[in-house]
Amino acid sequence: MTASAQGVQTTSAQSSASHPERVFNFSAGPATMPESVLREVQDEMLCYPGAGASIMEISHRDKLFVDVLHDAESTIRELLNVSDDYSVMFMQGGATLQFSAIPANLLRGSGKRAQYVLTGSWGKKAIKEAKKEGDVDVLFDAADSNYDHIPSASDLACPDDAAYMYYCSNETIQGVQFPTEPNCPDSVPLVSDASSDFLCRPLPIDQYGLLYACAQKNAGPAGVSVVIMRKDLLDQADPNIPGYLHFKNHHDNDSEWNTPPTFAIYVLGKVARWLRDDMGGLEKMESINREKSQQLYSAIDSSNGFYRGHAKTDCRSLMNVTFNLPSDELTAKFIAEAAEHKLAALKGHRSVGGIRASIYNAMPREGVNALASFMNDFASKNS
């Protein structure tokens, strides 16, 4: 692999093209992964160096695996500049478990109200679970426009005494992303579901009380979630909440309160190293992501209305490009013909319809080039 991001992505795409069954995978998750990571995992699958067995066969207590876990944590800390004021934990259960764990730890029994910013489908699911734990206010709800925009600063009036303020930084289904953190009082912990844009750009972690991400959209395989939590919040929870939901149990036991998802953590660590060593860090990764997304948005904007983007232009996602065609028949034709060009998993979610192209970190430029070219050609032939 070359040291430059350009070289890495080109090499990855060329390797993919050399395998007759491999496609450009635009799935929203589980999603495309760096081919160099997949090959490294393949090489180590039967026997992890020094273990005499597969990484999937050794104990999570074994020093070899503990070193893998610590390396994954330290690389994530390095990429995001996470200070010692924060705990980095690896958990199971995905975002669905976090929908319950967060209010269980920060809301239950607090006598306060949680504040939720609702900009799409995942926020809606989070609110449903939070209401089981305490009082919840919806600060902003974009339902009337089918979640095509984010709030302005004047839309958010979070009380200074709120339990926390929660938002989803990137709504995968609608293709709506916050370009920066929403305004939140200093006295209120800011909580973010960053599952689908985790590690796609630098973040000011010190502005958050808690940030979490399930890995399978942008950072690794399904099965592990990363939780980054300010340590002073760990002791707030009622000790009688279910044990696995209690963040302090995971912090105090080095993410090994129970058997962790060892294979998923192992691969997550490799993806984090790929971002640091091959791609050059998150600033360079963000620059590439902006170039890739802009190429698809340019194809939408130059189509004379043939393609209609779902998200407003000021909050278009870097990760999930969503758009509609003039008819369901043309949408079906687009998907079928794209598949013939090895452009796969482009069907939009039923709540939005149309097309969703997920272009996570590991999607090479060549995949985006191929899709943009196909979009232009398809519009020319069918408009």
C-alpha positions in Angstrom: 0.0 0.0 0.0 1.2 3.5 -0.7 1.5 6.1 2.0 -0.8 8.6 0.4 -4.6 8.5 0.7 -4.9 8.8 -3.0 -2.7 5.8 -3.5 -4.5 3.7 -0.9 -7.9 4.3 -2.4 -6.7 3.6 -5.9 -5.0 0.4 -5.0 -8.1 -0.7 -3.1 -10.3 -0.1 -6.1 -8.0 -1.8 -8.5 -7.8 -4.9 -6.2 -11.6 -4.9 -6.0 -12.0 -4.7 -9.7 -9.6 -7.7 -10.1 -11.9 -10.0 -8.2 -14.8 -11.0 -10.5 -17.5 -11.1 -7.8 -16.6 -7.9 -5.9 -18.8 -4.9 -6.5 -18.8 -1.3 -5.4 -21.0 -1.7 -2.3 -23.1 1.3 -1.4 -24.9 -0.4 1.5 -25.9 1.7 4.5 -24.6 -1.0 6.8 -23.1 -3.4 7.4 -21.1 -1.5 4.9 -18.0 -1.6 2.7 -14.7 -2.0 4.5 -11.1 -1.2 3.5 -9.9 -4.1 1.3 -6.4 -3.9 2.8 -8.0 -4.6 6.2 -10.0 -7.5 4.9 -6.9 -9.0 3.4 -5.0 -8.6 6.6 -7.8 -10.2 8.6 -7.8 -13.0 6.0 -4.1 -13.6 6.4 -4.4 -13.8 10.2 -7.7 -15.7 10.4 -6.3 -19.2 10.9 -3.6 -18.2 13.3 -3.1 -14.8 14.9 0.6 -14.0 15.3 1.9 -15.4 18.6 -1.4 -17.1 19.6 -1.2 -20.5 17.9 -4.9 -20.0 17.2 -7.4 -17.7 15.5 -8.2 -14.4 17.3 -11.7 -15.8 17.5 -10.4 -18.8 19.5 -8.4 -17.1 22.3 -9.7 -15.9 25.6 -10.7 -12.3 26.0 -8.6 -12.4 29.2 -5.5 -13.5 27.2 -2.8 -10.8 27.2 -2.7 -11.0 23.4 -6.3 -10.0 23.1 -6.1 -7.4 25.9 -3.3 -5.8 23.9 -5.5 -5.8 20.8 -8.3 -4.1 22.8 -5.9 -1.5 24.3 -4.4 -0.8 20.9 -7.9 -0.2 19.4 -8.7 2.2 22.2 -5.4 4.1 22.0 -5.7 4.5 18.2 -9.3 5.9 18.6 -8.1 8.2 21.3 -5.3 9.4 19.0 -7.5 9.9 16.0 -10.1 11.9 17.9 -7.7 13.5 20.4 -9.7 12.0 23.3 -8.3 13.2 26.7 -8.0 11.2 29.9 -11.1 13.0 31.1 -13.0 10.5 29.0 -13.6 6.8 29.1 -13.5 4.8 25.8 -15.6 1.6 26.1 -16.5 -1.2 23.8 -20.0 -2.6 24.1 -22.5 -4.8 22.3 -26.2 -4.1 21.4 -25.6 -1.4 18.8 -27.4 1.9 18.9 -30.6 0.1 20.0 -29.0 -0.7 23.4 -27.7 2.9 23.7 -31.2 4.2 23.2 -32.0 2.6 26.6 -28.6 2.8 28.4 -28.2 6.6 28.0 -31.5 7.6 29.7 -31.0 4.8 32.2 -27.7 6.3 33.3 -28.4 10.0 32.9 -32.1 10.5 33.2 -33.7 7.9 35.5 -34.2 9.2 39.0 -32.5 12.5 38.2 -35.7 14.7 38.6 -34.6 16.4 35.3 -35.9 16.3 31.8 -34.0 15.1 28.8 -34.0 17.2 25.6 -34.0 15.5 22.2 -33.4 17.0 18.8 -35.4 15.0 16.2 -34.0 15.0 12.6 -34.8 11.5 11.4 -35.7 7.9 12.0 -33.0 7.0 14.5 -33.8 10.0 16.7 -37.4 8.9 16.7 -36.4 5.4 18.0 -34.2 6.9 20.6 -37.0 9.1 22.0 -39.4 6.1 22.2 -37.0 4.3 24.5 -36.0 7.4 26.6 -39.6 8.0 27.5 -39.6 4.7 29.4 -36.9 6.1 31.8 -38.1 9.6 32.5 -39.4 12.9 31.2 -38.4 13.8 27.7 -38.9 17.0 25.7 -38.5 17.2 21.9 -36.7 20.5 21.3 -37.0 20.3 17.5 -38.9 17.9 15.2 -38.6 18.1 11.4 -41.4 15.5 10.8 -43.5 18.0 8.7 -40.8 18.0 6.0 -40.1 14.3 6.3 -36.8 15.1 8.0 -35.0 17.0 5.3 -33.2 19.6 7.5 -31.6 20.4 10.8 -32.6 23.1 13.3 -31.2 26.6 13.2 -29.6 27.9 16.4 -32.8 29.8 17.3 -34.8 26.5 17.2 -32.9 25.1 20.1 -33.7 26.5 23.5 -32.3 23.9 25.8 -32.9 24.5 29.5 -29.7 25.0 31.6 -30.9 22.3 34.0 -31.6 19.5 31.5 -30.4 16.0 32.2 -28.7 16.0 28.7 -29.3 17.1 25.2 -29.4 14.3 22.6 -29.0 14.4 18.8 -28.1 12.1 15.9 -25.2 13.7 14.0 -26.0 11.9 10.8 -29.4 10.4 9.9 -28.5 7.5 7.6 -32.0 7.1 6.2 -32.7 10.7 5.3 -29.1 11.7 4.5 -29.2 14.6 6.9 -26.0 15.6 8.8 -25.1 18.3 11.3 -22.1 20.1 9.9 -21.2 21.2 13.4 -22.3 20.5 16.9 -25.7 22.1 17.9 -25.8 24.8 20.6 -25.9 23.3 24.0 -25.5 25.0 27.4 -22.2 24.3 29.1 -24.1 22.9 32.1 -25.8 20.2 30.0 -24.1 17.1 28.7 -24.3 16.9 24.9 -25.0 13.4 23.8 -24.6 12.2 20.2 -25.4 9.1 18.2 -22.5 9.2 15.7 -23.0 5.7 14.4 -23.0 6.6 10.7 -20.4 9.3 10.6 -18.0 8.2 13.3 -14.4 8.7 12.3 -15.3 10.5 9.0 -14.0 13.8 10.3 -12.3 15.4 13.3 -14.6 16.1 16.3 -14.3 18.4 19.3 -14.8 15.6 21.8 -14.4 18.0 24.7 -17.8 19.5 23.8 -19.5 16.2 24.5 -20.7 14.4 27.6 -21.2 11.2 25.7 -20.7 10.1 22.1 -21.4 6.6 20.8 -21.2 4.8 17.5 -22.0 1.3 16.4 -19.1 0.2 14.1 -20.8 -1.4 11.1 -21.5 1.7 9.1 -18.1 3.3 9.0 -15.6 1.8 11.4 -15.7 -2.0 11.3 -18.0 -5.0 11.4 -21.3 -5.4 13.2 -21.1 -6.4 16.8 -19.3 -3.6 18.6 -20.2 -0.1 19.7 -17.7 2.5 20.8 -18.9 4.7 23.7 -16.8 7.8 24.6 -18.1 9.2 27.9 -16.9 11.9 30.3 -15.7 10.2 33.4 -17.5 12.6 35.8 -20.8 11.3 34.4 -20.1 7.6 35.2 -21.2 7.9 38.9 -24.6 9.5 38.2 -26.5 6.3 37.4 -28.8 4.6 39.9 -26.8 1.4 40.9 -29.9 -0.7 40.5 -30.2 -0.3 36.8 -29.6 -3.6 34.8 -25.9 -4.3 35.0 -25.1 -4.4 31.3 -26.7 -0.9 30.9 -24.5 0.6 33.6 -21.6 2.4 31.9 -19.5 2.3 35.0 -19.4 -1.5 34.9 -17.8 -1.3 31.5 -15.4 1.4 32.5 -14.3 -0.2 35.7 -13.7 -3.6 34.0 -11.8 -2.3 30.9 -14.7 -3.2 28.6 -14.6 -6.8 29.9 -17.4 -6.8 32.4 -18.7 -9.7 30.2 -17.1 -11.4 27.2 -16.7 -8.5 24.7 -17.1 -8.9 20.9 -13.5 -9.9 20.4 -13.4 -10.3 16.7 -15.3 -7.1 16.0 -12.9 -5.1 18.3 -9.9 -6.7 16.6 -11.2 -5.5 13.1 -12.2 -2.1 14.5 -8.6 -1.6 15.7 -7.3 -2.4 12.2 -9.8 0.0 10.6 -8.6 2.7 13.0 -5.0 2.0 12.2 -5.9 2.2 8.4 -7.3 5.6 9.0 -4.3 6.8 10.9 -1.4 5.2 9.0 -2.7 4.8 5.4 -5.3 7.6 5.1 -3.3 10.1 7.1 -5.8 10.9 9.9 -9.2 12.3 10.1 -8.6 15.7 8.5 -7.4 14.1 5.3 -10.2 11.6 5.5 -12.7 14.4 5.8 -11.2 16.1 2.7 -11.6 13.0 0.7 -15.2 12.4 2.0 -16.1 16.0 0.9 -14.7 15.4 -2.5 -16.6 12.1 -2.9 -19.9 13.5 -1.7 -19.6 16.7 -3.8 -19.2 14.6 -6.9 -22.6 12.9 -6.4 -24.3 16.1 -5.3 -23.0 17.8 -8.4 -24.6 15.0 -10.5 -27.9 15.6 -8.7 -27.7 19.4 -9.1 -26.8 19.4 -12.7 -29.6 17.0 -13.7 -32.1 19.8 -14.3 -34.5 18.3 -11.8 -34.3 14.7 -12.9 -32.7 13.8 -9.6 -34.1 15.5 -6.5 -32.0 15.5 -3.4 -33.9 14.7 -0.1 -31.8 16.8 2.3 -31.6 20.6 2.2 -28.3 21.7 0.8 -26.9 23.1 4.0 -27.1 19.7 5.8 -26.4 17.2 3.1 -24.6 14.2 4.5 -21.0 13.3 3.6 -21.9 9.7 4.2 -25.4 9.0 2.8 -26.4 10.7 -0.4 -30.2 10.4 -0.8 -32.2 11.4 -3.9 -35.4 10.6 -5.8 -36.2 10.0 -9.5 -39.3 11.2 -11.4 -41.1 7.8 -10.9 -41.0 4.5 -9.2 -40.5 2.8 -12.6 -37.4 4.9 -13.3 -36.1 4.2 -9.8 -36.4 0.4 -10.4 -34.7 0.8 -13.7 -31.9 2.8 -12.2 -31.3 0.2 -9.5 -31.3 -2.7 -12.0 -29.0 -1.0 -14.5 -26.7 0.2 -11.8 -26.3 -3.4 -10.6 -25.2 -4.4 -14.2 -22.3 -1.9 -13.7 -21.4 -3.5 -10.3 -22.9 -0.6 -8.4 -24.8 -2.4 -5.6 -27.1 -1.7 -2.6 -28.5 1.6 -3.9 -32.2 1.2 -3.0 -33.4 3.9 -0.6 -35.2 3.3 2.6 -39.0 2.9 2.2 -39.7 6.0 4.3 -37.8 8.2 1.8 -37.8 6.0 -1.3 -35.6 6.6 -4.3 -31.9 6.0 -4.0 -29.4 6.0 -1.1 -25.7 5.9 -1.9 -23.7 5.3 1.3 -20.1 6.5 0.6 -18.4 5.7 3.9 -14.6 6.1 4.4 -13.8 2.8 2.7 -15.7 3.6 -0.5 -12.9 4.4 -3.0 -13.0 7.3 -5.3 -13.3 4.9 -8.2 -16.7 3.7 -6.9 -18.0 7.3 -6.6 -16.6 8.1 -10.1 -18.4 5.1 -11.5 -21.7 6.0 -9.8 -21.5 9.7 -10.8 -20.8 8.7 -14.4 -23.7 6.2 -14.4 -26.0 8.9 -12.9 -25.1 11.4 -15.7 -25.6 8.8 -18.4 -28.9 7.5 -17.0 -30.3 11.0 -16.7 -29.3 11.9 -20.2 -31.0 8.8 -21.6 -34.2 8.9 -19.5 -35.0 12.6 -18.9 
